[in-house]
Amino acid sequence: MTTPTIEAPVVTPDIQTEKPELKKPPMYKVIMLNDDFTPMDFVVDLLCSYFSKTHEEATEIMLCIHHQGQAVCGCYPRDVAESKVAQVEGYCTAQGHPLKCRIEADPNS
C-alpha cells in the first residue's frame, strides 16, 4: 500500500523592489567643560586625539572652552557620544586632570 502524497503550494516571499526609507539616528553634541586645573595644551591634545581635530581647530575650540566655559567638540550618534565622554574622562582621570564632558541632544539632527 502506498501513501498518497499531498503537494503543498509553493509560497514565494514578496520581493522588495524599493529601498526602505532609513531614518538617520538622532545626534548628540559632546560638550567639553572648562575647569581651572587642566592645562590648555592637554586639552588641545585631547581634541586632536579623541575628536580628530587639526591643531588649529583644537586650539580654537580650547579657547572657546576657556573663555565661554564650554564648547562643542563633535556631534555623534548617542552611543558614540557616550563612548567619547567615557574615554576622554577616563583618560583625564588617569592623567590626574578633573576635566569633564557632557552630551546634549542636537536639535538640528
One Martini backbone bead per residue (centre of mass of N, CA, C, O) as a GRO file, in nm:
protein
  109
    1MET     BB    1   0.096   0.037   0.023
    2THR     BB    2   0.045   0.367  -0.061
    3THR     BB    3   0.122   0.694   0.006
    4PRO     BB    4  -0.021   0.978  -0.028
    5THR     BB    5   0.067   1.279  -0.181
    6ILE     BB    6   0.088   1.617  -0.076
    7GLU     BB    7   0.088   1.915  -0.241
    8ALA     BB    8   0.225   2.209  -0.172
    9PRO     BB    9   0.225   2.522  -0.216
   10VAL     BB   10   0.425   2.758  -0.344
   11VAL     BB   11   0.594   3.007  -0.150
   12THR     BB   12   0.669   3.335  -0.218
   13PRO     BB   13   0.832   3.598  -0.142
   14ASP     BB   14   0.835   3.914  -0.115
   15ILE     BB   15   0.975   4.154  -0.321
   16GLN     BB   16   1.182   4.415  -0.270
   17THR     BB   17   1.210   4.711  -0.480
   18GLU     BB   18   1.238   4.914  -0.260
   19LYS     BB   19   1.384   5.134  -0.073
   20PRO     BB   20   1.420   5.192   0.238
   21GLU     BB   21   1.352   5.417   0.480
   22LEU     BB   22   1.608   5.582   0.636
   23LYS     BB   23   1.685   5.688   0.954
   24LYS     BB   24   1.846   5.905   1.118
   25PRO     BB   25   2.012   5.942   1.385
   26PRO     BB   26   2.034   6.091   1.661
   27MET     BB   27   2.213   6.364   1.776
   28TYR     BB   28   2.517   6.440   1.974
   29LYS     BB   29   2.674   6.660   2.179
   30VAL     BB   30   3.004   6.723   2.266
   31ILE     BB   31   3.088   6.874   2.583
   32MET     BB   32   3.332   7.082   2.701
   33LEU     BB   33   3.458   7.172   3.018
   34ASN     BB   34   3.564   7.399   3.229
   35ASP     BB   35   3.872   7.445   3.410
   36ASP     BB   36   4.144   7.543   3.643
   37PHE     BB   37   4.360   7.278   3.580
   38THR     BB   38   4.366   7.215   3.287
   39PRO     BB   39   4.570   7.221   3.040
   40MET     BB   40   4.566   7.350   2.727
   41ASP     BB   41   4.746   7.139   2.581
   42PHE     BB   42   4.583   6.894   2.672
   43VAL     BB   43   4.320   6.973   2.528
   44VAL     BB   44   4.432   6.977   2.244
   45ASP     BB   45   4.520   6.679   2.243
   46LEU     BB   46   4.238   6.562   2.286
   47LEU     BB   47   4.105   6.680   2.029
   48CYS     BB   48   4.295   6.533   1.835
   49SER     BB   49   4.263   6.234   1.939
   50TYR     BB   50   3.928   6.208   1.993
   51PHE     BB   51   3.822   6.435   1.744
   52SER     BB   52   4.001   6.491   1.486
   53LYS     BB   53   4.165   6.750   1.515
   54THR     BB   54   4.324   7.005   1.444
   55HIS     BB   55   4.531   7.220   1.585
   56GLU     BB   56   4.360   7.470   1.513
   57GLU     BB   57   4.083   7.368   1.602
   58ALA     BB   58   4.163   7.295   1.893
   59THR     BB   59   4.247   7.581   1.978
   60GLU     BB   60   3.973   7.715   1.930
   61ILE     BB   61   3.810   7.537   2.125
   62MET     BB   62   3.978   7.587   2.378
   63LEU     BB   63   3.916   7.895   2.387
   64CYS     BB   64   3.613   7.862   2.424
   65ILE     BB   65   3.626   7.710   2.686
   66HIS     BB   66   3.784   7.928   2.843
   67HIS     BB   67   3.578   8.180   2.782
   68GLN     BB   68   3.274   8.016   2.792
   69GLY     BB   69   3.301   7.713   2.953
   70GLN     BB   70   3.234   7.589   2.659
   71ALA     BB   71   3.232   7.321   2.398
   72VAL     BB   72   3.207   7.179   2.092
   73CYS     BB   73   3.360   6.874   1.961
   74GLY     BB   74   3.099   6.703   1.863
   75CYS     BB   75   2.884   6.489   1.647
   76TYR     BB   76   2.680   6.206   1.754
   77PRO     BB   77   2.575   5.932   1.827
   78ARG     BB   78   2.498   5.838   2.136
   79ASP     BB   79   2.704   5.601   2.177
   80VAL     BB   80   2.950   5.763   2.081
   81ALA     BB   81   2.930   6.001   2.275
   82GLU     BB   82   2.952   5.832   2.536
   83SER     BB   83   3.229   5.711   2.468
   84LYS     BB   84   3.388   5.972   2.452
   85VAL     BB   85   3.342   6.063   2.740
   86ALA     BB   86   3.463   5.813   2.878
   87GLN     BB   87   3.744   5.832   2.752
   88VAL     BB   88   3.823   6.118   2.835
   89GLU     BB   89   3.771   6.096   3.143
   90GLY     BB   90   3.956   5.854   3.189
   91TYR     BB   91   4.217   5.988   3.094
   92CYS     BB   92   4.212   6.233   3.282
   93THR     BB   93   4.217   6.077   3.546
   94ALA     BB   94   4.484   5.922   3.487
   95GLN     BB   95   4.634   6.222   3.461
   96GLY     BB   96   4.501   6.422   3.692
   97HIS     BB   97   4.230   6.539   3.561
   98PRO     BB   98   3.900   6.716   3.592
   99LEU     BB   99   3.780   6.687   3.326
  100LYS     BB  100   3.466   6.752   3.156
  101CYS     BB  101   3.175   6.602   3.005
  102ARG     BB  102   2.893   6.624   2.775
  103ILE     BB  103   2.563   6.564   2.660
  104GLU     BB  104   2.354   6.679   2.376
  105ALA     BB  105   2.099   6.733   2.201
  106ASP     BB  106   2.046   6.778   1.856
  107PRO     BB  107   1.809   6.977   1.700
  108ASN     BB  108   1.935   6.941   1.388
  109SER     BB  109   1.876   6.609   1.352
   0.00000   0.00000   0.00000
